[in-house]
Every structure is written in C-alpha cells, then in structure tokens.
Amino acid sequence: MDKMHAIPIIIILVLTLVAAVLLMRKTVTVTIDGKPTEIVTYKSTVKEILDDNKISVSSKDKIEPALNSKLSNKGTITIKKAVNITIDSDGKTLKIQSAEENVGSMLSAEGIPLNELDKVNPGKETKLYDGMLVEVVRVETKNVTETQTVKFAEVFKSDKGLANTKSRVIQNGEDGKKEVTYKVTLENGKEVSRELIGEKLIKNPMDRIVMKGAYPLMPVSRDGSMMAYSRIIRARATAYWAVNGVGKTYTASGRKAVRNPDGYSTIAVDRNLMPYGTKVFVEGYGFATAADTGAGIVGEKIDVFFDTYKEACNWGAKYVNVYILR
C-alpha cells in the first residue's frame, strides 16, 4: 500500500478512537448527604466512578443506585452517610452506625422489635444525627391480685348505769379480708404504676363494741371514789373573808362561815340558781355548801369564803366550773 492510501485509513482510525472516547465521557452528579457535586468521568459503574474520585463508602452507608450499576451521561449517585448511634435496649448498650432516615426505621433495620406499649426516646419519627442516644423502654402490663386486711371498726355505745369515767369492751374486734386486683404497669421490669380494677370481700370484719359510761362523775375523787354530779355551771367566782374574825363571821343563812379545805367550806350563791344547803365542788377551791348570798351575787356568780384578807386577794376573780353534787 502506498503512502497516499495509508493516510486516509489512519485518519479514519484516529477519528474512530476519538469518537469512542467521547462516547465514554459523561457528566455525573454525586450527592452526599444532600450536597451535590458534578463529576466528569470515563468510568461506567458506580463503584468505578466513586473509586476514581476517591469517594469512600462504608457498609452502612446508603447508595443509590447500587455499586455495580452502570451510569449514563447525566446520571446521579446519591449517598447517605451512616452516623454513630448508641442504643440502650433490653439491658444492653449497642454502638452502631446507621444511615436510616429516622429512629423507627433504624431500630427495624437493626432487628430491634417494638411492642405496642414500648416507649422510644427520642420518638420513632426523629431524624438520626451523629452521636444520638436512643433509649428503648420495654413496657408491659399485668394483673396482680393481693389479699389485704380490712380493719375492724370501733363502735361506742352509751351505758347510763356505768360511771362516765369507765368503759368496757362487750365485743372484741376482728379484722376482715379482701382480694384486691390491680393493673400493674412495668417499665424495663420495674413497677411504675398500678390501677385498682376490682376488689372482693372474702371475710367480713367484726366491730369492736365499747360501752362508755354515761353516769356523770366528777373528775376528782373523795375518799378514793368518784362523786356523781347533776350538772355543771360555769361561774364567775370572787372571794370574801372573815371580816369579823375566824369563827365569828356568819352567813346570811345563819350558819358560821368556814373555810375547810379537807371538808366543806361555805360560799355565797344566787339562791335562784341553787338553794341553801346545795353541795358543790368548785374548781380550784374544793367542796363547799351554798350557805350565803349577797347583793352582787346574781346569776352565774359565786363568792368563795377565806379566813384571811390575803387569801381572798390571792384568789381574786376568775371563771371556774361549779359541779352541783347529787
């Protein structure tokens, strides 16, 4: 073949080679975590393109299309890089990487099932981020039945034949029993709440019955025994003394005025409130007999007698309970 014929053939081969190279050239958009970059490449598969551009991917990264897929001009590669996640679940702490969209899909991909009542913190729709801690709380409910004590009641009854300082038990109390059912909620095996859903009495309690005396007795004794009274008067008590000398002062009733701490003293009263001769007990003074009266002693007032002016002054005036004795 002469040179004139060889030159056209060479030109044709060169043009064919250039056309083939131009056909292999393509522009591809690679998007990593939402950030796109255009790449000019002569490679055909996703893996070749990434390797040629030193773009590394891990086994947990998500790549679309797959690594062995072939791309044409204007093709796209989308990469979602996996982030580091810590999962606390079922008493274990797991360190993983995930490129899933949210917590729920990540747990599903990792083979961690969720029951209907289980809790996830943060929630299943939360998007993943690097360094995230995800806590799975296992929630379960169960019914628990317990036997509980029903306390007996204490019932008091009045007995007019018994002194008001005394009481007696005529029936001992006895506790009852009941079955109580709760709906118990547990989180990771620990009880967090319980709701009463039913109870059944299986043994009735028996009341404790106490008879309380209603027969009135004074709060102080005489000769070792309590004394009965008919009523109590709240009176203003003043004091007077033996102005004519001890043993020489007489009351309006004609009796000698006496102060006898160990027996009965004489006091002045309103005769419309209590007649002469009425036996009383004056709080803070002692036993006394109504034997005197005075112009200022009207209504619920009394005047207690002392031997000396000093004793009368020491008493002064005060309000006291006056027990009218039977």
Residue pairs with C-beta under 8 A, 6 or more apart in sequence:
21 42
24 42
24 44
25 40
25 41
25 42
25 73
26 40
26 41
26 42
26 71
26 72
26 73
26 74
26 75
27 38
27 39
27 40
27 41
27 73
27 74
28 38
28 39
28 40
28 41
28 49
28 71
28 73
28 74
28 75
28 76
28 77
29 36
29 37
29 38
29 39
29 74
29 75
29 76
29 77
30 36
30 37
30 38
30 39
30 49
30 50
30 53
30 55
30 76
30 77
30 79
31 37
31 76
31 77
31 78
31 79
32 55
32 79
32 81
33 79
33 80
33 81
39 49
39 53
41 49
41 52
41 53
43 49
43 52
44 70
44 71
45 67
45 68
45 69
45 70
45 71
46 63
46 65
46 66
46 67
46 68
46 69
46 70
46 71
46 77
47 67
47 68
49 71
49 77
50 56
50 57
50 67
50 77
55 79
57 63
57 67
57 79
58 81
58 82
58 97
60 82
60 96
60 97
60 98
60 99
61 79
61 80
61 81
61 82
61 99
62 79
62 80
62 82
62 99
63 77
63 78
63 79
64 77
64 78
65 71
65 77
71 77
80 99
81 99
82 97
82 98
82 99
83 97
83 98
83 99
83 128
83 129
83 130
83 131
83 132
84 95
84 96
84 97
84 130
84 131
84 132
85 95
85 96
85 97
85 98
85 106
85 128
85 132
85 133
85 134
86 93
86 94
86 95
86 96
86 131
86 132
86 133
86 134
87 93
87 94
87 96
87 107
87 110
87 112
87 134
87 135
87 136
88 94
88 133
88 134
88 135
88 136
89 112
89 134
89 135
89 136
90 136
90 138
91 188
94 110
96 110
98 106
98 109
98 110
98 128
99 128
100 106
100 108
100 109
100 128
101 127
101 128
102 124
102 125
102 126
102 127
102 128
103 120
103 122
103 123
103 124
103 125
103 126
103 128
103 132
103 134
104 114
104 120
104 124
104 125
106 128
106 134
107 113
107 114
107 120
107 124
107 134
107 136
112 136
114 120
114 124
114 136
115 138
115 139
115 140
117 139
117 140
117 141
118 136
118 137
118 138
118 139
119 136
119 137
119 139
119 187
120 134
120 135
120 136
120 137
121 134
121 135
121 137
122 132
122 134
137 187
137 188
138 187
138 188
138 189
139 185
139 186
139 187
140 185
140 186
141 183
141 184
141 185
141 186
142 183
142 184
142 186
143 181
143 182
143 183
143 184
143 197
144 181
144 182
144 184
144 194
145 179
145 180
145 181
145 182
146 179
146 180
146 181
146 182
147 177
147 178
147 179
147 180
147 202
148 177
148 178
148 179
148 180
149 175
149 176
149 177
150 175
150 176
150 177
150 178
150 201
150 203
150 204
150 205
151 175
151 205
152 173
152 174
152 175
152 176
152 205
152 206
152 207
152 208
153 173
153 205
153 207
153 208
154 173
154 207
154 208
154 210
155 207
155 208
155 209
155 210
156 210
156 211
156 212
157 209
157 210
157 211
157 212
158 211
158 212
158 214
159 211
159 212
159 213
159 214
160 214
160 215
161 215
162 168
162 211
162 212
162 213
162 214
162 215
163 213
163 215
163 217
163 226
163 228
164 212
164 213
164 214
164 215
164 216
164 217
165 213
165 217
165 219
165 226
166 213
167 210
167 211
167 212
167 213
168 210
168 211
169 208
169 209
169 210
169 211
170 209
170 210
170 211
171 206
171 207
171 208
171 209
172 206
172 208
173 205
173 206
173 207
173 208
174 205
174 206
175 205
176 201
176 202
176 203
176 204
176 205
176 206
177 201
177 202
177 203
178 199
178 200
178 201
178 202
178 203
179 199
179 200
179 202
180 196
180 198
180 199
181 196
181 197
181 198
181 199
182 194
182 195
182 196
182 197
183 194
183 195
183 197
184 191
184 193
184 194
185 191
185 192
185 193
185 194
185 195
186 192
215 228
216 228
216 229
216 230
217 226
217 227
217 228
217 229
218 226
218 227
218 228
218 229
218 281
218 323
218 325
220 226
220 227
220 281
221 227
222 287
227 281
227 325
227 326
228 325
228 326
229 281
229 323
229 324
229 325
229 326
230 324
230 325
230 326
231 323
231 324
232 321
232 322
232 323
232 324
233 273
233 300
233 321
233 322
233 324
234 300
234 319
234 320
234 321
234 322
235 300
235 301
235 302
235 319
235 320
235 321
235 322
236 300
236 301
236 302
236 317
236 318
236 319
237 282
237 285
237 301
237 302
237 303
237 304
237 315
237 317
237 318
237 319
237 320
237 322
238 296
238 301
238 302
238 303
238 304
238 315
238 316
238 317
239 303
239 304
239 305
239 306
239 311
239 312
239 313
239 315
239 316
239 317
240 268
240 294
240 303
240 304
240 305
240 306
240 312
241 305
241 306
241 307
241 308
241 309
241 311
241 312
242 248
242 249
242 257
242 305
242 306
242 307
242 308
243 249
244 250
246 307
247 256
249 256
249 257
250 256
250 257
251 257
251 266
251 268
251 291
251 292
252 268
252 291
252 292
252 293
252 294
253 276
253 291
253 292
255 266
255 289
255 291
255 292
256 266
257 266
257 291
257 292
257 305
258 264
258 265
258 266
258 305
259 265
259 266
259 305
259 306
259 307
259 311
261 286
263 287
264 279
264 287
264 288
264 289
265 285
265 286
265 287
265 288
265 289
265 304
265 305
266 288
266 289
266 291
266 292
266 305
267 280
267 282
267 285
267 288
267 289
267 290
267 291
267 292
267 302
267 303
267 304
267 305
268 290
268 291
268 292
268 293
268 294
268 297
268 302
268 303
268 305
269 278
269 290
269 292
269 293
269 297
269 302
269 303
270 293
270 297
270 298
270 299
270 300
270 301
271 290
271 293
273 299
273 300
274 280
274 290
274 324
275 290
276 290
276 291
277 289
277 290
277 291
278 289
278 290
278 324
278 325
279 287
279 288
279 289
279 324
279 325
280 287
280 288
280 289
280 290
280 322
280 323
280 324
280 325
281 287
281 288
281 322
281 323
281 325
282 288
282 302
282 304
282 320
282 322
282 323
283 320
283 321
283 322
283 323
284 318
284 320
285 304
285 315
285 320
288 304
292 303
292 305
294 303
296 303
297 303
302 322
304 315
306 312
306 315
